[in-house]
Amino acid sequence: MDISNSVYGNYYMQNAQNTARTSGLEQKLTGNSMTEATDEELMDACKEFESYLVEQVLKQVKESIPKTEEEENQYTEYFGDMMLQEYASAITEQGSLGIAQKLYEGMKNNMKAVSISEVEADNAATANAKA
């Protein structure tokens, strides 16, 4: 097996996975059904975002560390991203960073503000219709 083909193949596969994961998160966080989402669904989306963010940071840290020939092999190259995803998920589940919680609280406050402004707009439209 040609190493250069596996490196490029691995790069394109990782890029495709990241793109799919990013678009899935974007859809969850900006979808029209966000106002109809339960608290659990909203918190899950926030945790997914935190996990993705932590994973990207871990990847950058990993890139900055010089590698030895012993550490660089086909298996660590292929399964290294899976390991980073698991580390990121574990960090997120511990809740030690608190990014997901802060994001959740901010989104809940924004949803309340949107709900209040929609009710006020409906009340104003009803009052104008009666007048």
ChimeraX attribute file (.defattr): number of C-alpha atoms within 10 A of each C-alpha:
attribute: neighborCount
match mode: 1-to-1
recipient: residues
	/A:1	5
	/A:2	6
	/A:3	9
	/A:4	9
	/A:5	10
	/A:6	14
	/A:7	14
	/A:8	11
	/A:9	12
	/A:10	14
	/A:11	14
	/A:12	12
	/A:13	12
	/A:14	14
	/A:15	12
	/A:16	12
	/A:17	12
	/A:18	14
	/A:19	12
	/A:20	12
	/A:21	15
	/A:22	14
	/A:23	12
	/A:24	13
	/A:25	17
	/A:26	13
	/A:27	14
	/A:28	20
	/A:29	16
	/A:30	10
	/A:31	12
	/A:32	10
	/A:33	11
	/A:34	15
	/A:35	16
	/A:36	11
	/A:37	13
	/A:38	11
	/A:39	11
	/A:40	9
	/A:41	13
	/A:42	22
	/A:43	19
	/A:44	15
	/A:45	21
	/A:46	24
	/A:47	22
	/A:48	20
	/A:49	22
	/A:50	24
	/A:51	24
	/A:52	20
	/A:53	15
	/A:54	21
	/A:55	23
	/A:56	16
	/A:57	14
	/A:58	17
	/A:59	15
	/A:60	11
	/A:61	10
	/A:62	13
	/A:63	10
	/A:64	9
	/A:65	8
	/A:66	7
	/A:67	10
	/A:68	8
	/A:69	6
	/A:70	6
	/A:71	11
	/A:72	10
	/A:73	10
	/A:74	12
	/A:75	9
	/A:76	12
	/A:77	15
	/A:78	15
	/A:79	11
	/A:80	14
	/A:81	15
	/A:82	13
	/A:83	13
	/A:84	19
	/A:85	19
	/A:86	14
	/A:87	16
	/A:88	21
	/A:89	18
	/A:90	12
	/A:91	17
	/A:92	24
	/A:93	15
	/A:94	9
	/A:95	13
	/A:96	8
	/A:97	13
	/A:98	15
	/A:99	18
	/A:100	22
	/A:101	15
	/A:102	12
	/A:103	18
	/A:104	19
	/A:105	15
	/A:106	12
	/A:107	18
	/A:108	16
	/A:109	12
	/A:110	13
	/A:111	15
	/A:112	13
	/A:113	12
	/A:114	13
	/A:115	13
	/A:116	12
	/A:117	12
	/A:118	12
	/A:119	12
	/A:120	12
	/A:121	12
	/A:122	12
	/A:123	12
	/A:124	12
	/A:125	12
	/A:126	11
	/A:127	10
	/A:128	9
	/A:129	8
	/A:130	7
	/A:131	6
